[in-house]
Amino acid sequence: MKPFTNLIPFEEAREIVLENITPIGRMEEISIEDALHRVLAEDVFSPLSIPPFPRAAEDGYAVIAEDTYGASQYSPKKLKITGEINTGEYKEIEIKSGECVKIATGAMLPKNADAVVRVEDTEEDGDSVRIYRPVHPGFDVAPVGEDIKEGELLLSQGEYLTPPKIGALAAVGISRLKVYAKPKIAVLPTGDELIRPGESLKPGKIYDVNTYTIASVIKDNGGEPVIFPYVMDTKEDIENKLIEALKYDMVVFSGGSSVGDRDLLIEVVSKYADILFHGVQIKPGKPTWCAKRDKIIFGMPGFPTSCLSDSYQFLVPALRKLARLPPVEEKIVRAKMVRRITSTLGRMQFFTVRLENGYAYPAYKTSGAITSMANSDGYIVIPANVDLVEKDEIVEVHLWRF
C-alpha cells in the first residue's frame, strides 16, 4: 500500500477532462419521431413557405377591403355572401365587388379577397351580411410565407432539438433528418466481489451498484452505455477488456482506482494511454483518474457515493461535450445549515444534503453508502480551505438534475 502523492485541484482536473474531449463526428438519419433531445448535424432549409397560401387569421368574412370603407355602427355596408370556406377546404371561389365569403380561421382566402372582417363586427341577414367596421387590405390575413419563407434557414447545424424546433420541422413537412450519433460508452465494472442484481448473494460478494448508476447517467446525458462483463483482478483480463472497450467513444471503469496492492488497472491502462491525472483534491472521489489514447478513459472510485458523485462532476460535462449537448443548467437554492458540519482541509467536499422547510439536513454517510445520494436533494460545496460550516450558516445547495 502507498498513499496518493499528486492530488490535483478539482477545477484543474475538470478542465483537463474537457480540454481532451473531441465532440462526436458520426452522423445518422432518424425519423422526426425520434428527434427529441438530439443534435442536428446539418443546416435545414425550408422546402416551402408557411403558410403556403394566404389564409384567414380569424373567423369572419373574406372581403375586398375597399368594399368596407366608410362602414360604421350607424351606417353598415351590406355585402352578398357567395359561399363558405372551412379550414382545410379548397374551393375555387372568386369574389367580386359587393360580395364576400364566410371563412374560418386558417382557411384559404378566395380569389380577389384581400382582408377578413371579424365575425363580431358583422351581422348576418339571410344571404347577406352587414359590416359595421372598415378593414384595410391585409387585415386579419396571414400572407404566404409570413411565418417561414421557402429557402429560408430553418434550423442550423449543431442545434439541440426541443419540442418547438421539432414542430418547425413538421410544419414544413420534414419527416427525416440528420443528427449526430449518440456516443457509445463502454462501462467496465471491476472486482471479483461483484454480482448482478437478481442473482443470489453469496458470502463475500456484493451487488453491483456502479454499473447501473453510471449507465443511467450516460443515458440521461445523450450517450448509449455498453455494459461489459466484470473485469477480473488480473492483468490479462484487464488488458483484453480494455482493448475491446477502446473501440467505443469513451471508456469508464468503476473500481480499481485506489493504490492497493491488487489494483492493477492503472498499470495496464498506462501501457495503452497517457495518464492525465490520478487523484483529485475532492471528497468523495479522491482516487479518480483519467487517461487518453484517442479517446477519454475514466477511472471512477469503487465506493457507490464516490462513483456517482464523480459521475456528476466529471462524466456528465464530458459526455455532454462529446455528444454536442448544451451544458447542464445548474439550479441552486439557498438554505440554512441545520447543524454544524466539519470537512477535511485540503480537499474540496461535495456534501450531500436534503432540504426541509428552508433548512439543509446532512445526508452524507460514507463513500460506500449509496443512500448518501439517493436520500439527498443536492449537495453543498465546501472549499478545500474550509473545515467547518456552522449551524444556521446560509449555504448554496446545488440540486440534483433528476
Secondary structure as a PSIPRED ss2 file (coil, helix, strand):
# PSIPRED VFORMAT (PSIPRED V4.0)

   1 M C   1.000  0.000  0.000
   2 K C   1.000  0.000  0.000
   3 P C   1.000  0.000  0.000
   4 F C   1.000  0.000  0.000
   5 T C   1.000  0.000  0.000
   6 N C   1.000  0.000  0.000
   7 L C   1.000  0.000  0.000
   8 I E   0.000  0.000  1.000
   9 P C   1.000  0.000  0.000
  10 F H   0.000  1.000  0.000
  11 E H   0.000  1.000  0.000
  12 E H   0.000  1.000  0.000
  13 A H   0.000  1.000  0.000
  14 R H   0.000  1.000  0.000
  15 E H   0.000  1.000  0.000
  16 I H   0.000  1.000  0.000
  17 V H   0.000  1.000  0.000
  18 L H   0.000  1.000  0.000
  19 E H   0.000  1.000  0.000
  20 N C   1.000  0.000  0.000
  21 I C   1.000  0.000  0.000
  22 T C   1.000  0.000  0.000
  23 P C   1.000  0.000  0.000
  24 I C   1.000  0.000  0.000
  25 G C   1.000  0.000  0.000
  26 R C   1.000  0.000  0.000
  27 M E   0.000  0.000  1.000
  28 E E   0.000  0.000  1.000
  29 E E   0.000  0.000  1.000
  30 I E   0.000  0.000  1.000
  31 S E   0.000  0.000  1.000
  32 I H   0.000  1.000  0.000
  33 E H   0.000  1.000  0.000
  34 D H   0.000  1.000  0.000
  35 A C   1.000  0.000  0.000
  36 L C   1.000  0.000  0.000
  37 H C   1.000  0.000  0.000
  38 R C   1.000  0.000  0.000
  39 V E   0.000  0.000  1.000
  40 L E   0.000  0.000  1.000
  41 A C   1.000  0.000  0.000
  42 E C   1.000  0.000  0.000
  43 D C   1.000  0.000  0.000
  44 V E   0.000  0.000  1.000
  45 F E   0.000  0.000  1.000
  46 S C   1.000  0.000  0.000
  47 P C   1.000  0.000  0.000
  48 L C   1.000  0.000  0.000
  49 S C   1.000  0.000  0.000
  50 I E   0.000  0.000  1.000
  51 P C   1.000  0.000  0.000
  52 P C   1.000  0.000  0.000
  53 F C   1.000  0.000  0.000
  54 P C   1.000  0.000  0.000
  55 R E   0.000  0.000  1.000
  56 A E   0.000  0.000  1.000
  57 A C   1.000  0.000  0.000
  58 E C   1.000  0.000  0.000
  59 D C   1.000  0.000  0.000
  60 G E   0.000  0.000  1.000
  61 Y E   0.000  0.000  1.000
  62 A E   0.000  0.000  1.000
  63 V E   0.000  0.000  1.000
  64 I C   1.000  0.000  0.000
  65 A H   0.000  1.000  0.000
  66 E H   0.000  1.000  0.000
  67 D H   0.000  1.000  0.000
  68 T H   0.000  1.000  0.000
  69 Y C   1.000  0.000  0.000
  70 G C   1.000  0.000  0.000
  71 A C   1.000  0.000  0.000
  72 S C   1.000  0.000  0.000
  73 Q C   1.000  0.000  0.000
  74 Y C   1.000  0.000  0.000
  75 S C   1.000  0.000  0.000
  76 P C   1.000  0.000  0.000
  77 K E   0.000  0.000  1.000
  78 K E   0.000  0.000  1.000
  79 L E   0.000  0.000  1.000
  80 K E   0.000  0.000  1.000
  81 I E   0.000  0.000  1.000
  82 T E   0.000  0.000  1.000
  83 G E   0.000  0.000  1.000
  84 E E   0.000  0.000  1.000
  85 I E   0.000  0.000  1.000
  86 N C   1.000  0.000  0.000
  87 T C   1.000  0.000  0.000
  88 G C   1.000  0.000  0.000
  89 E C   1.000  0.000  0.000
  90 Y C   1.000  0.000  0.000
  91 K C   1.000  0.000  0.000
  92 E C   1.000  0.000  0.000
  93 I C   1.000  0.000  0.000
  94 E E   0.000  0.000  1.000
  95 I C   1.000  0.000  0.000
  96 K C   1.000  0.000  0.000
  97 S C   1.000  0.000  0.000
  98 G C   1.000  0.000  0.000
  99 E E   0.000  0.000  1.000
 100 C E   0.000  0.000  1.000
 101 V E   0.000  0.000  1.000
 102 K E   0.000  0.000  1.000
 103 I E   0.000  0.000  1.000
 104 A C   1.000  0.000  0.000
 105 T C   1.000  0.000  0.000
 106 G C   1.000  0.000  0.000
 107 A C   1.000  0.000  0.000
 108 M E   0.000  0.000  1.000
 109 L C   1.000  0.000  0.000
 110 P C   1.000  0.000  0.000
 111 K E   0.000  0.000  1.000
 112 N C   1.000  0.000  0.000
 113 A C   1.000  0.000  0.000
 114 D C   1.000  0.000  0.000
 115 A E   0.000  0.000  1.000
 116 V E   0.000  0.000  1.000
 117 V E   0.000  0.000  1.000
 118 R E   0.000  0.000  1.000
 119 V H   0.000  1.000  0.000
 120 E H   0.000  1.000  0.000
 121 D H   0.000  1.000  0.000
 122 T E   0.000  0.000  1.000
 123 E E   0.000  0.000  1.000
 124 E E   0.000  0.000  1.000
 125 D E   0.000  0.000  1.000
 126 G C   1.000  0.000  0.000
 127 D C   1.000  0.000  0.000
 128 S E   0.000  0.000  1.000
 129 V E   0.000  0.000  1.000
 130 R E   0.000  0.000  1.000
 131 I E   0.000  0.000  1.000
 132 Y C   1.000  0.000  0.000
 133 R C   1.000  0.000  0.000
 134 P C   1.000  0.000  0.000
 135 V C   1.000  0.000  0.000
 136 H C   1.000  0.000  0.000
 137 P C   1.000  0.000  0.000
 138 G C   1.000  0.000  0.000
 139 F C   1.000  0.000  0.000
 140 D C   1.000  0.000  0.000
 141 V E   0.000  0.000  1.000
 142 A E   0.000  0.000  1.000
 143 P C   1.000  0.000  0.000
 144 V C   1.000  0.000  0.000
 145 G C   1.000  0.000  0.000
 146 E C   1.000  0.000  0.000
 147 D C   1.000  0.000  0.000
 148 I E   0.000  0.000  1.000
 149 K C   1.000  0.000  0.000
 150 E C   1.000  0.000  0.000
 151 G C   1.000  0.000  0.000
 152 E C   1.000  0.000  0.000
 153 L E   0.000  0.000  1.000
 154 L E   0.000  0.000  1.000
 155 L E   0.000  0.000  1.000
 156 S C   1.000  0.000  0.000
 157 Q C   1.000  0.000  0.000
 158 G C   1.000  0.000  0.000
 159 E C   1.000  0.000  0.000
 160 Y E   0.000  0.000  1.000
 161 L C   1.000  0.000  0.000
 162 T C   1.000  0.000  0.000
 163 P H   0.000  1.000  0.000
 164 P H   0.000  1.000  0.000
 165 K H   0.000  1.000  0.000
 166 I H   0.000  1.000  0.000
 167 G H   0.000  1.000  0.000
 168 A H   0.000  1.000  0.000
 169 L H   0.000  1.000  0.000
 170 A H   0.000  1.000  0.000
 171 A H   0.000  1.000  0.000
 172 V C   1.000  0.000  0.000
 173 G C   1.000  0.000  0.000
 174 I C   1.000  0.000  0.000
 175 S C   1.000  0.000  0.000
 176 R E   0.000  0.000  1.000
 177 L E   0.000  0.000  1.000
 178 K E   0.000  0.000  1.000
 179 V E   0.000  0.000  1.000
 180 Y E   0.000  0.000  1.000
 181 A C   1.000  0.000  0.000
 182 K C   1.000  0.000  0.000
 183 P C   1.000  0.000  0.000
 184 K E   0.000  0.000  1.000
 185 I E   0.000  0.000  1.000
 186 A E   0.000  0.000  1.000
 187 V E   0.000  0.000  1.000
 188 L E   0.000  0.000  1.000
 189 P E   0.000  0.000  1.000
 190 T E   0.000  0.000  1.000
 191 G C   1.000  0.000  0.000
 192 D C   1.000  0.000  0.000
 193 E C   1.000  0.000  0.000
 194 L E   0.000  0.000  1.000
 195 I E   0.000  0.000  1.000
 196 R C   1.000  0.000  0.000
 197 P C   1.000  0.000  0.000
 198 G C   1.000  0.000  0.000
 199 E C   1.000  0.000  0.000
 200 S C   1.000  0.000  0.000
 201 L C   1.000  0.000  0.000
 202 K C   1.000  0.000  0.000
 203 P C   1.000  0.000  0.000
 204 G C   1.000  0.000  0.000
 205 K C   1.000  0.000  0.000
 206 I E   0.000  0.000  1.000
 207 Y E   0.000  0.000  1.000
 208 D C   1.000  0.000  0.000
 209 V C   1.000  0.000  0.000
 210 N H   0.000  1.000  0.000
 211 T H   0.000  1.000  0.000
 212 Y H   0.000  1.000  0.000
 213 T H   0.000  1.000  0.000
 214 I H   0.000  1.000  0.000
 215 A H   0.000  1.000  0.000
 216 S H   0.000  1.000  0.000
 217 V H   0.000  1.000  0.000
 218 I H   0.000  1.000  0.000
 219 K H   0.000  1.000  0.000
 220 D H   0.000  1.000  0.000
 221 N C   1.000  0.000  0.000
 222 G C   1.000  0.000  0.000
 223 G C   1.000  0.000  0.000
 224 E E   0.000  0.000  1.000
 225 P E   0.000  0.000  1.000
 226 V E   0.000  0.000  1.000
 227 I E   0.000  0.000  1.000
 228 F C   1.000  0.000  0.000
 229 P C   1.000  0.000  0.000
 230 Y C   1.000  0.000  0.000
 231 V E   0.000  0.000  1.000
 232 M C   1.000  0.000  0.000
 233 D C   1.000  0.000  0.000
 234 T C   1.000  0.000  0.000
 235 K H   0.000  1.000  0.000
 236 E H   0.000  1.000  0.000
 237 D H   0.000  1.000  0.000
 238 I H   0.000  1.000  0.000
 239 E H   0.000  1.000  0.000
 240 N H   0.000  1.000  0.000
 241 K H   0.000  1.000  0.000
 242 L H   0.000  1.000  0.000
 243 I H   0.000  1.000  0.000
 244 E H   0.000  1.000  0.000
 245 A H   0.000  1.000  0.000
 246 L C   1.000  0.000  0.000
 247 K C   1.000  0.000  0.000
 248 Y C   1.000  0.000  0.000
 249 D C   1.000  0.000  0.000
 250 M E   0.000  0.000  1.000
 251 V E   0.000  0.000  1.000
 252 V E   0.000  0.000  1.000
 253 F E   0.000  0.000  1.000
 254 S E   0.000  0.000  1.000
 255 G C   1.000  0.000  0.000
 256 G C   1.000  0.000  0.000
 257 S C   1.000  0.000  0.000
 258 S C   1.000  0.000  0.000
 259 V C   1.000  0.000  0.000
 260 G C   1.000  0.000  0.000
 261 D C   1.000  0.000  0.000
 262 R C   1.000  0.000  0.000
 263 D C   1.000  0.000  0.000
 264 L C   1.000  0.000  0.000
 265 L H   0.000  1.000  0.000
 266 I H   0.000  1.000  0.000
 267 E H   0.000  1.000  0.000
 268 V H   0.000  1.000  0.000
 269 V H   0.000  1.000  0.000
 270 S H   0.000  1.000  0.000
 271 K H   0.000  1.000  0.000
 272 Y H   0.000  1.000  0.000
 273 A C   1.000  0.000  0.000
 274 D E   0.000  0.000  1.000
 275 I E   0.000  0.000  1.000
 276 L E   0.000  0.000  1.000
 277 F E   0.000  0.000  1.000
 278 H E   0.000  0.000  1.000
 279 G C   1.000  0.000  0.000
 280 V E   0.000  0.000  1.000
 281 Q C   1.000  0.000  0.000
 282 I E   0.000  0.000  1.000
 283 K E   0.000  0.000  1.000
 284 P C   1.000  0.000  0.000
 285 G C   1.000  0.000  0.000
 286 K C   1.000  0.000  0.000
 287 P C   1.000  0.000  0.000
 288 T C   1.000  0.000  0.000
 289 W E   0.000  0.000  1.000
 290 C E   0.000  0.000  1.000
 291 A E   0.000  0.000  1.000
 292 K E   0.000  0.000  1.000
 293 R C   1.000  0.000  0.000
 294 D C   1.000  0.000  0.000
 295 K C   1.000  0.000  0.000
 296 I E   0.000  0.000  1.000
 297 I E   0.000  0.000  1.000
 298 F E   0.000  0.000  1.000
 299 G E   0.000  0.000  1.000
 300 M E   0.000  0.000  1.000
 301 P C   1.000  0.000  0.000
 302 G C   1.000  0.000  0.000
 303 F C   1.000  0.000  0.000
 304 P H   0.000  1.000  0.000
 305 T H   0.000  1.000  0.000
 306 S H   0.000  1.000  0.000
 307 C H   0.000  1.000  0.000
 308 L H   0.000  1.000  0.000
 309 S H   0.000  1.000  0.000
 310 D H   0.000  1.000  0.000
 311 S H   0.000  1.000  0.000
 312 Y H   0.000  1.000  0.000
 313 Q H   0.000  1.000  0.000
 314 F H   0.000  1.000  0.000
 315 L H   0.000  1.000  0.000
 316 V H   0.000  1.000  0.000
 317 P H   0.000  1.000  0.000
 318 A H   0.000  1.000  0.000
 319 L H   0.000  1.000  0.000
 320 R H   0.000  1.000  0.000
 321 K H   0.000  1.000  0.000
 322 L H   0.000  1.000  0.000
 323 A C   1.000  0.000  0.000
 324 R C   1.000  0.000  0.000
 325 L C   1.000  0.000  0.000
 326 P C   1.000  0.000  0.000
 327 P C   1.000  0.000  0.000
 328 V C   1.000  0.000  0.000
 329 E C   1.000  0.000  0.000
 330 E C   1.000  0.000  0.000
 331 K C   1.000  0.000  0.000
 332 I E   0.000  0.000  1.000
 333 V E   0.000  0.000  1.000
 334 R E   0.000  0.000  1.000
 335 A E   0.000  0.000  1.000
 336 K E   0.000  0.000  1.000
 337 M E   0.000  0.000  1.000
 338 V C   1.000  0.000  0.000
 339 R C   1.000  0.000  0.000
 340 R C   1.000  0.000  0.000
 341 I E   0.000  0.000  1.000
 342 T E   0.000  0.000  1.000
 343 S C   1.000  0.000  0.000
 344 T C   1.000  0.000  0.000
 345 L C   1.000  0.000  0.000
 346 G C   1.000  0.000  0.000
 347 R C   1.000  0.000  0.000
 348 M E   0.000  0.000  1.000
 349 Q E   0.000  0.000  1.000
 350 F E   0.000  0.000  1.000
 351 F E   0.000  0.000  1.000
 352 T E   0.000  0.000  1.000
 353 V E   0.000  0.000  1.000
 354 R E   0.000  0.000  1.000
 355 L E   0.000  0.000  1.000
 356 E E   0.000  0.000  1.000
 357 N C   1.000  0.000  0.000
 358 G C   1.000  0.000  0.000
 359 Y E   0.000  0.000  1.000
 360 A E   0.000  0.000  1.000
 361 Y E   0.000  0.000  1.000
 362 P E   0.000  0.000  1.000
 363 A C   1.000  0.000  0.000
 364 Y C   1.000  0.000  0.000
 365 K C   1.000  0.000  0.000
 366 T C   1.000  0.000  0.000
 367 S C   1.000  0.000  0.000
 368 G C   1.000  0.000  0.000
 369 A C   1.000  0.000  0.000
 370 I C   1.000  0.000  0.000
 371 T H   0.000  1.000  0.000
 372 S H   0.000  1.000  0.000
 373 M H   0.000  1.000  0.000
 374 A H   0.000  1.000  0.000
 375 N C   1.000  0.000  0.000
 376 S C   1.000  0.000  0.000
 377 D C   1.000  0.000  0.000
 378 G E   0.000  0.000  1.000
 379 Y E   0.000  0.000  1.000
 380 I E   0.000  0.000  1.000
 381 V E   0.000  0.000  1.000
 382 I E   0.000  0.000  1.000
 383 P C   1.000  0.000  0.000
 384 A C   1.000  0.000  0.000
 385 N C   1.000  0.000  0.000
 386 V C   1.000  0.000  0.000
 387 D C   1.000  0.000  0.000
 388 L E   0.000  0.000  1.000
 389 V E   0.000  0.000  1.000
 390 E C   1.000  0.000  0.000
 391 K C   1.000  0.000  0.000
 392 D C   1.000  0.000  0.000
 393 E C   1.000  0.000  0.000
 394 I E   0.000  0.000  1.000
 395 V E   0.000  0.000  1.000
 396 E E   0.000  0.000  1.000
 397 V E   0.000  0.000  1.000
 398 H E   0.000  0.000  1.000
 399 L E   0.000  0.000  1.000
 400 W C   1.000  0.000  0.000
 401 R C   1.000  0.000  0.000
 402 F C   1.000  0.000  0.000
